[in-house]
Amino acid sequence: MLGVCYYPEHWGVEKVEEDFRRMKELGIEYVRIGEFAWSRIEPERGKFNWEWLDRTLEAAERMGLKIILGTPTATPPKWLVDEHSEILPVDREGRVKNFGSRRHYCFSSPVYREEAKRIVSIVAGRYGKHPAVVGWQTDNEYGCHDTVRCYCPRCKKAFQKWLERRYEGDIDKLNRAWGTVFWSQEYRSFEEIELPNLTPAGPNPSHLLDYYRFASDQVVEFNRLQVEIIRELSPGRFVTHNFMAGFTDFDHYKISKDLDFASWDNYPLGHTLVFLRAKGESKNPFNRVGHPDIISFSHDLYRGVGRGRFWVMEQQAGPVNWAPYNLWPAEGAVRLWTWQAFAHGAEVVSYFRWRQAPFAQEQMHSGLLAPDSSPSQGYQEVKQVFEELKGVDLSEPVKSEVALVFDYETAWVFSIQPHGEGVNYLDLVLRFYSALRGLGLNVDIVSADSPLDGYRMVVVPSLAIVREEALENFKKYSGVLVIGPRSGSKTETFQIPEEMPPGLLKEIIPVEVKRVESLGTGNVEVLLWDGKKYPVTIWREDVDPTIAEVVARFEDGPGAIFRKENVYYLAFWPDREFLLDFFEKLMKEIGYTVRRLPEGVRIQKRGKYTFAFNFSPHETEVEIPDDARIVLGDRKVEPYSLVVWEEV
């Protein structure tokens, strides 16, 4: 099913009827509205303007369109900021973030939490049972513009109380956990504890990790208070939130426990460019279509976060306005992205936005229509997808051969003490993920405490802090388990384990990490495995195998890959070519044949269908079984296109 993001407050209700008619013709079924409309709903405290929203919902009901109503808490209005300037967030440099854009509030502010509850109660009370309203989106893109971690006095007080609960009111317990004897950091009471910013040298890493946990929990609480109101006042409607790509400042698994499913906002060109720039890469072979693995990783992540269900709430439909540079998508890219989302299990793809705004911050951000309402390139491709969807049954879920463990806390540990350039958790994860996808494997992305039954292989790029629940799942798992570097390297309080890394994992892979080195991107060591040599940069470990088998070594002697029964440990930051060879061999050893895909080509299975996507600028021929029935496309796949077949 298809959807679109729509802003009637930008255009006036006189355009709504015609816009809705055109949406229906295009195949749009869902329309998201209202997430930034607080000042139009309540222009002054207690004075409400409902006419435009009433008429919009009435028109949607007449036209048979389904409305997702956004709670407007991402943009508190000016009058509220003037009344309570203390709701404004403070950055890590101690500067107040001012009114004039969006996300200008602190998650810990008691005043703002009450105001959020008030406006959500009013909007849900009025429209919660409206026949056109089928679901809700809470707020918008929690944490965007670096707004999860605030450093205001409200956060300081809330953090102190959070710590007091966590350490059971025992300040000595906190001192031991944080190792505050180092550099004379010992505290006498929880009231003495500051926020971990503006220190001359780096803050205590245990302090930072707890602060990151606290900030994440504040987002979870803020979301929950909205969900509880909606559940009461709008029974029978779903609740979701639109997450972002590559964003790890809060634990998405925890938030989604309160949601019916996850949604995310997919902007392939910008996301690809930002990720490659962060890695220091200037070459981008997917300039006009987006890197296939960077896109599909988020699809698979949010399918996992949403417990098997996800939407794309905002799908790029043309050039964006926020990347280092903003190209036109290639001809066919919008169609390709849409089908890619459906292949990975999306229930709905909703495009951003219906009409490009001619004013304010996003006037250079395109939509399905230009500001004069003429159709864009994306409009025509959505029309094509609508017709193609009629011939494909997408009722079956995605089933995967491989699970990849993704852990937000590990991302925090890496960011707090990377120990050298290039040490980036997302980069490590995407290396593992991209290799699996390059072999045509479906991948489920799961949390560290997820059950692992049924997978042929489980891959853990890194799990810095290993808890008993994860360990027990690893013990029970009988398939191939691959664990990456820095796993089990920290305790829950951010200390080196007494038994040395990999800590609790020694129960399943009996090795001991004696020392580590960060190589940066310029120092290259050589891995010897299976008769080949591979370059190793960024990270490696000196490991005592104790009773584990040494499977591979570095050229200068130390072991690099270790095995005990079904468990492998990689003591280095692997490159993609090694991972392709390694995973290919492991899968063949368990009797599962994989095939290496050409550059830019990806395979995904959903139910009875196999999808092959060509993200390259060249025509490619896809190997399809002779007895397969092609339902969309052809064996020869044009650039930025796809073929779908069903094996008979």
N, C-alpha and C positions, 0 to 999 in steps of 0.2 A: 504494500500500500504506500501511497505517496502523500506527502504533506508539504506545508509551506509556513514560513514565519511572516506574520502580517502585522502592520502597524496602522490601524485606522485613525489613531489620534494624530498621525502625521499628515493625513490627507483630507480628513473630514468625512463624515458618514455619507455624504452624497456620492462618493465613489464606491461604497461598499457593495451595493447591489451588482453593479457592472463587474467589479473585481471578482465577486463570488461566482458570478455566471461564468467568467472566463476560467476560473479555477476548476470548476466542474468539467468544463470542456477539455481541460488539460489532463484530467484524471486525478486531481487533488481530492483527497478525502478528509485530511486532518489539517487544521489551521491553528497555529499557536499565536496567542495574542496576550497583551497586557503586562508583560514582565517588566517593562520600564515606565509604566503609566501612572505612577503614584500622584504626581503633581496634577495630572489631568483628572484623575478620579477624585482627589481631595485637594483642591487648589488652596484652601485655607483650612486650618484645624477645625474639624467638625462640619465643614461645608462641603457637600459632595455634588459632583456633576456626573450623573449616571446616564444621561440621555444617549450619549454617543455609544456607550458600551451596551446599553439596553437594545438600541437599534441594530447594533452589529450582531448580537446574539440572536435577535429575532430574525434577521436576514439569514443567518447561518441555519437556523432551524427550518425556515421555509425552503432553503436550497438543499437541505440534507447534508450539510457539512458538519463535521465533528470538531468541537473546539477544545483545545488544551489551553487552560487559563493559567497564566503565570502569576505567582505572587510578586508584588512590585517592590520587594524589599532590597533589591540591588541598587536602587536609586532613591534614597530618602530625599524629600523635597527641601527647597531652600528654607521655607518657614520652619521646618523641624530642626534643621541645622542651626538656624538663628536662635531658636528656643533652647536648644541643648547642644552647644558646640562640643561638649565632652564626648559625643558619640563618634567624632572624627577619629580615624586611626592615626597612629604615630609610626614612622618608619624606623629602621634600625639605627639611623643617624640622629634620632630624636626629633625629627621634623614632623609637624602636623600636616597631614594630607588634607587639602582644602576642597571645598565644594566646587563643582564645575565640570565634572565628568561622571563617573559612576563608581560603585563599590566603595563609597566614602563612609564606611562605618566600621566600628570595632565589634567583633563577634562577642567580646566579653562585656560590653557595655550593658549594665542592668537597664538603663533607660531605653536603649535601642531594642533590647529584647522585649520589653513591654510594648513599645511602639509597633514592633513587628507583629506581636501577638494581636494587638488591637486592629491593625489594618488587614491582616489575614482573616481575622474573625469577621470583620465587616464585609469584606469581599466574598468570602466563602458563605457567610450568612445570606447574602443577597443572591448569589448565583450557584450555590452548591448543589441545588436540585434542579437547576435549569436543564431542560431536555437537550439542549445543544451542547452542554458541557459534559464531556466524557472523561476528562482527566485534568490533572494539575501538574505544573512544573514549579518546584520550589525555587524562588530566587533566580539567579542566573550566573552560571560559571563561578561557583565558589572559588575564591582565591585568585581569580584573574588579576593581573597588574600587581602581583606580589602583596596580597592583602590578607593572607592567612595569619602571618606572624606580626602582631601589633606590639608596640612597646610603650603603651600609655599607662597611666596610673591605675586604671581599672584592670588592665591585664596583670599588672604587678600584684595587686591584691588578690585577684582570682587565682593566679599562679601559686601564691603562697598557700592559699586554702587547698588547692589541688595537691600540692606537695604534702601538706599536713595530713590529708586523707591517705595519700599513697604510702607515706612512711609511718602511719598509725600514730601520729602525734609525737614521734620520738625523733628529736633533732639529731641525737647521736647516731641513730640508724641511717639518717640521710648523710651525715658526715662520713660514715664508713663507706656507704654506697658510692659517694662521689669522690672519695679519696681526698677530702679537703685539707688533710694535713699537709699536702703538697702546696708549696708557696703560701703557707699560712692563711688558707681560705676557710678555716673552721668557723661555723656559725653557732650561736648560742640559742637562737630561736628562729622559727620560720619567718617571723616578721622582719628579720635582718636580710633575707634573701632578695637580691635585686634581679631584674631581668638581665639576660646574658648578652648585653650589647654595650658598646662604647667602652670596652675594656682596652687598656694599652696593648696587651698581647691577646692571643686567642683565649676565649672563655674556656672554663673547665668543660671538657667534652661530655661528661655525665650530666652536668647542668644543662648544656645545650640539648642533649637528647631528651631529657625530661621536659624541657620547654617545648620542643617540637611535638612531643606526645600531648602535652597540655593544649597547645594551639590546635592540634588536630581534633582533640576531644571537644574543644569549644565549637568548632564547625559542626561536629556531629550533634551536639546539644541544640545549637541554633536551628539546624535542619529539623530535628525531632520536634521541637516545639511547634513548628509550622505544620508538620505532618499530623500531629495529634489533633490540631484544630480542624484540619481538612477532613480527617477520618470521621470526626464527630458531625460536622456540618454538611459534608458532601458524601454521604454513604454511596457505595457502589461505584465510585469513580477511582481511577488509578492515580497514583502519585509517583512522579519521577523527578530526576534532576539532570541537567545537561552538564556533564563533566567535560574536561579538556584533554587534548593529546599531550603525552609526555609530562604530565603535571603530577608531582609526588609530594606536595607540601602537606597533605592530609591523607588519612587512611580511607580510601574509597570503599573498601570492603565494609568497614564499620558503618559508614553513612548509608550504604545500600541495604543494610538490614532493615531499615525503616521504610524503604521504598518498594514499590511493586516490581520495578525493573530499572535498569540503568539506561541513560541516554548519553550521547557525547556529540561534540561539535567537530565536524570533519572538514578541515581546510588543507588538502593535500599539498598544494604548492608551497604555501607558507610554512607548514610544519616540516616538510622535507628540507627546505632551505635553512630554517632556524636550527634544525638538528645537525645538518652538515657543517654549518658555520661554527656551532658549539664544539665540534670535533676538530675544527681547524682545516676542514676540507673545502677547497674552492671549486672543484670540479663537480658538476651535478648533471649526470646523464639523463635525469628525469625532470628537467627544468620545467616542462609544460604539462606534465602528467602526474608528478609526485612519485616518490619511491614506493613500490608496491608493498614492501615489508613494513615500512614505517606506518603506512595506512592500515594494513591488515592486522598489525600488532594491536592497535587500539580497538579494532573490531573484536578481536579475540579476547582482549583484556576486559572490555566492558560486557561481553557476553558472560565472562566469568564473574565479574563484579555483580552483574544483574542476575546471577544464579540461573543462567541459561537464556535470559531474555534481555534484549537491548534494542534501542532505536538510535538512528542518527537524527538528532533533533535539528542540527544545522548542517546542511551539506553545501559546500562551496559550489556556486553556480556560474562563476566568472572570476575576474581578477579581484583580489582582496586589497586592503589598504594598509596593512600593518607589517608586511614582511620587508626584508632588506631591499628587495625589488619585487615588482608585482606584474608578472607576465599574464598574457591571455592564456587560458588553458588550450591545449591542443584540440583540434576538431575531434570530437568523440569522447573527450575526457570526462565530461559530466555524466554521460551515459555509462562509461566504464566504471566510474566511481560508484554509481548507483547499483549496478549489477554486482560489483565487488562486495558492497555492504550486504546485499541480499544473500549472496553466496556464503558469507560468514555468519548468517543467521539473523540479520536485522529483520524486525517485523515491519518497520516503517522507515522510509527515508524522507526527511523533511528538508526542503531547500531554504537557504538563507539568501536573499529574502524575496518577497514577492516583487516589490518595486524598489529600485535604487533611490535613496534619499538625495535630494539636491542641496541639502543643507547639513550643517553641523559636522561632527567628527567623522562620520562614516559616508560622506558624500562621494568618496572615491571607491567605495565598496559596492560591487555590482550586485544585481539581483536577476530574477527571471525576466523582469521588465526594466527598461531604461526609465529615467525620470519622466519622460514624455509618454510612458505606457507602451512603447513599441517593444515587441518581443526581442530578447537577446538570443545569443547562440545557445545558452543553456535551456531556454524555453523550448526550442525546437528539439533538443535532445531528450528532454523530459517527456515531450509528446511522443517521441519514438519509444521510450521505455514503457509508457503507459500501454501502448498497443502491443508491445512484446510480452508484457506481463500476462496478457490474456492466454498465452500458450504455455505457461510454465506454472506448475503447482508447487508452491513454496511452503506447504503445510508441515513438512517434516523438519526436524531439528538437525543441527550439526552434530556429528559424532567424530571424535578425533582419536588417532592412534597414539598421540604423544601428549603429555601434560608438561607444562613449563611453570615452575613455581616463581611467582612474582611477589615481592615483599616490600612494602612501603618503608618499613623500619630499616631495612638494609640500605635503602636509598638514603635515608637520613644519616646512617653511620658512615657511609662512603663520603657524603658531602661534608660531614663534621671533621673527619680526619682522613682525607684522601691519601695522604702520604706522598703525593707526587702528581705531576701533570699527566693528564690523560685518564686518571682514575675516575671514571664516571659510571655509575651503576646502570643507567639506561643504555650506554654504549655496550657494556658487557652483555646485558640481556639481549639486545638486538643482534649481537653477533651470534649467539646461540639460536635465537629465533629465526634469523634470516637463513642460517644454514639448514635448519629443519624445513623451512618453507622452500628453499632451493632444491630440496629432494622430493617435493610434491606431497609433503605430509600435512595433514590437518593437525592443528595444535590447539589444545585447551589451555588457557592461562588460569592458574588457580592460586589460592592463598596457601600459606605454609601449613595451615591446619586442616586443609581439605583431604578427604579420603582419596586414595589413589588407585583403587581397584579398577581393573578393566583396561588400563593403559599398557601398551607394549613397552613404552619407555617413559621415564620421568626425568626431566632435566631441571637441575637447580643451578642456575648460573652463579649465584652466591646467596647464602643465607647467613648473615653475620651473627645473628643471635638465634640459637636453636633452643626451642622450648620442648618440654616433654611430649606435648601433643604431636608436634611435628616429628620428633624422634620416633614415637610409637608408630606413626603412619609409615615412616621410612622402613622400620623394622618389619612391618607386616607386608610390605610391598615385595612381590617376588619377581617382577620384571627388571629390566635394565635400569639402573639408577645412576645418573651422571651428576656429580657435584663439582662445582667450580671453586675458584680461589677465594680466600678470605672467609670461607664458610666456617661457622663456629669459632670465629676469631675474637668475639666479645661476649661478655656476660650481659645479662639484662641491664646492669648498671654501668655498662660501657667500661669494663675492665678486661684485661687479658685473663682468660680462664686459668684457674690455679693448676689445672692439669695440662695446660698449654693447648693451643688450637690444634685440631678442630673441635676441642671441647667435647660435648656430649656425643658428637658424631664418631668419636673413637670406638663406640660400641658397634658400629657397622662398618667402619673403614679404619682399621688400626694403624694409623700413621700419626706422626707428631711433627708439627711445624716448628723448626728450631729458630729460624730467622727469615726475614722477608726483605726484598728490595724493590723499590720502584725504579723502573728503567727509563721512565719518560718515553717520548716518542722517537728519540734519536739513538738511544743505545739498543743494540739488537743482539739478542742471544739466539742460539740455534737449537731447535727441538729435533730430535731424531726419533722417528716412529714409522714402523712398517716399511722400512727401506727408503724413506723420503726425508727431506729436510724442510723445516718450516721456520720462518722468522718469529721471534717472540719479543714484543716490546711491552712497555707499560708496567708489567708486574710479574714477579716470580717468587717462589718460596723454596727454601732449603728444608727438605722433609726427610725425617727418619722413618723408613717404612715399617719399622718394628716387625710385624709378621705379615704385612701386605705384600703382594707381588708387585714388582717394579715392571710396568708395561712399556715405558718409554723413558729416555734420559735426555738431558741437555748435552750438547756437544762437549761441554767442559766437565762432564762427569755426573753431576747430581741427578737423582731421579726426578721425573716430571709428571708421569701418570702412574697411578697406583690402583691396584684392584684387590678386592676381597669378595669372592663369590660373585654376586650380581651388582656390586657397588664399585664405581670408579671415582677417583678423586683427581682433578686436574690442578696442579700446583703452579699455574701460570695463566696469563691473560691470552686466550687462544685467538688466532686469526681465523677468518671465515674459511679459507681454503683448507686448513687443517680440520675444522669442524665438519665441513662437507665430507671429507674422506673418512673421518672418524665415525660420524653418525651413519654413513652409508655402510661401513663395515659392520657396525654393531647391529643394524637392522637386518642385514643379510645373515648374520650369525644366528639370529632368532627366527629365521625363515621368512622374513618379510622383505620382498624385493622393492627397492626404490629406484628412481631414475633421476639423474641430475638434469635439471631444466635449463634451457637456454637463458642467457641474460635477459631480464625483463619479462620473462614468461613465468606465470604462476598458476598452479592447479589448486582448486578447492572443491571439496565434495560436500553436498548438502542433500541428505535423503537419497533419492534415486538418481540425482543429477551430479554430473561432474562438470565444473566450470573451468575453462582455460582462458586466462587473461594475457593479452599482449601489451605490455607497457613500453615496448620498444618502438622506435620510429621505422622499423622494417617489417615487412610481411614475413610471417613465420608459419610453417606447417606443423600442426600438432598431431602427435601419434594418438589415434583414436581406434579402439577395437573395431574390427570389421563388422561385427554384429550389432554395434551400437546404433541407436537412433538419434540423429542430430536434431535437436529441437530449436536451436537458434544458432545462426552463423554457419561457418563452413570450415573444413579441415585446414584450409589456408586462411589464416587469421590476419586481417589487415592491421596496420599500426593502430594502437589505441582502441582495439576492439576485442571481441571475445567469441568463443564458441561454447555451446552447452550441449551435452549429450546425455542420453539415458542408455545404460547397458541393458539389453534385452535378455 
